[in-house]
Amino acid sequence: MNRKFLILVTTLALAATVAWAQFGRDFGNELMNDPTGQALIQTYGALKSNYLDEVDDEAILRGAIEGMLEALDDPFSYYLQPRDAAREAQDRTGSFEGIGAVLTPLDRQTGEGVEILQVYAGGPASQAGVQRGDVFLEVDGVNVRDKTTSDVVDLVRGPGGTIVELVMQRPGEAEPVTFRIERSTIEIIDVASTMLPGDVGYVTINQFGSQRVYDQLVEELAELQASGATSLVLDLRDNPGGLLTQGILVADEFLREGDIVFQRARGVTQRIASADPAGTDLPMVVLVNKNSASASEIVAGALQENGRALVVGEPTYGKGVAQSVLSLADGGQLAFTSFEWLTPARITIAQQGITPDVYADDARYPNTIRVEGQGADPGQVIEIVIDGEAVGSATANDEGDFEFITVGPRPEISPVQGEAIVDLASDPALRVAVETLASEMASRAP
């Protein structure tokens, strides 16, 4: 790891400690001396004393916290309730206690209902017979038909060696299927790879949320090179970011010199990390799309501006701000925007993202089409036509309202963790990336 980076991280940690010490200001007294602060306390007292029903202190106080953050109109500042904060902290370690399956919403618009997206080979769920497409009905006797993925995850996870009982509805089966599964330690694998034709290595990073992402990348790169890879596609599509440290380490793996990222906080700009003179030197391109954000944009920007790799795909999301994270007294977590990331050329990422060198539309999955309407006769069937082609129909309810939505196919995930499944025939952006890589290598050949 870059020594300068380690020193700077320590410095930032000390700075954060000093900043927290400044909270020694009597904010409680300031709140009481402010008319709006007094109104907040009065509202709390009125609800506690005179509301018709007994109020839930935690619910209304957490609602006040969430209301403060909503007032910032900042989508990146948020409050995590204690259970969510605990789960996120566990995920950052790179493992958790569970059954070894990927869960996804059954209804991707409402988020209600949960189904199995993938079952990892050799894991507890696989050994018990759980299959992709199974839908959760009950977990340990709790009805979860209308629960969210987060709710079900909380119920399914638990200490290793304990039993969880699942009642699932399997497509095509008339009766529900019951499973008793013993939980065990599940490693979170965020990096997967495979070989493409022409000795092109392919590696994808799903997110940077675990402290083991860099280690997993190094392992996958070693396997690709042992298999004869002579060039590389680094796929960061749909990668929402995560831990800055992991993003820096990943960028550093491919750089031998140059800056990686700068930070700006209230007008002060400083270098966060620069490259060590060692790493993987395979010719490469980076593949991104509109959902590539935060740490993935830092990686793409560093490799692009240092001339290490061409970036192929769509302009990225533009999430160039970072959050300070504060553990709260209730076990929850407060994240609030306090920094801005800049590329090596000190160009802001926020709102504008990384512009690819070669544009390629990510057309793997069709766009979701949603139509809502009202004023129809109850029970009337409305046909939805786009560019002269009928794409479906909707039936009006008793109030004459109707809704139509198309849901694209689920992405295919290998049951073998660390193994990527790609299809050049149905992935035009990946084809462009491979062609760009070949063209770049040819232009540099002696």
Secondary structure as GFF3:
##gff-version 3
##sequence-region A 1 446
A	DSSP	alpha_helix	3	21	.	.	.	ID=ss1
A	DSSP	three_ten_helix	22	24	.	.	.	ID=ss2
A	DSSP	alpha_helix	27	33	.	.	.	ID=ss3
A	DSSP	alpha_helix	35	50	.	.	.	ID=ss4
A	DSSP	alpha_helix	57	71	.	.	.	ID=ss5
A	DSSP	beta_strand	78	80	.	.	.	ID=ss6
A	DSSP	alpha_helix	82	92	.	.	.	ID=ss7
A	DSSP	beta_strand	95	98	.	.	.	ID=ss8
A	DSSP	beta_strand	101	105	.	.	.	ID=ss9
A	DSSP	beta_strand	114	119	.	.	.	ID=ss10
A	DSSP	alpha_helix	124	128	.	.	.	ID=ss11
A	DSSP	beta_strand	135	139	.	.	.	ID=ss12
A	DSSP	beta_strand	142	143	.	.	.	ID=ss13
A	DSSP	alpha_helix	149	156	.	.	.	ID=ss14
A	DSSP	beta_strand	163	169	.	.	.	ID=ss15
A	DSSP	beta_strand	177	182	.	.	.	ID=ss16
A	DSSP	beta_strand	184	187	.	.	.	ID=ss17
A	DSSP	beta_strand	191	196	.	.	.	ID=ss18
A	DSSP	beta_strand	200	205	.	.	.	ID=ss19
A	DSSP	alpha_helix	213	226	.	.	.	ID=ss20
A	DSSP	beta_strand	231	235	.	.	.	ID=ss21
A	DSSP	alpha_helix	244	253	.	.	.	ID=ss22
A	DSSP	beta_strand	259	265	.	.	.	ID=ss23
A	DSSP	beta_strand	268	274	.	.	.	ID=ss24
A	DSSP	beta_strand	284	288	.	.	.	ID=ss25
A	DSSP	alpha_helix	295	305	.	.	.	ID=ss26
A	DSSP	beta_strand	310	313	.	.	.	ID=ss27
A	DSSP	beta_strand	321	327	.	.	.	ID=ss28
A	DSSP	beta_strand	333	342	.	.	.	ID=ss29
A	DSSP	beta_strand	358	359	.	.	.	ID=ss30
A	DSSP	beta_strand	370	373	.	.	.	ID=ss31
A	DSSP	beta_strand	381	386	.	.	.	ID=ss32
A	DSSP	beta_strand	389	395	.	.	.	ID=ss33
A	DSSP	beta_strand	402	405	.	.	.	ID=ss34
A	DSSP	three_ten_helix	424	426	.	.	.	ID=ss35
A	DSSP	alpha_helix	428	444	.	.	.	ID=ss36
###
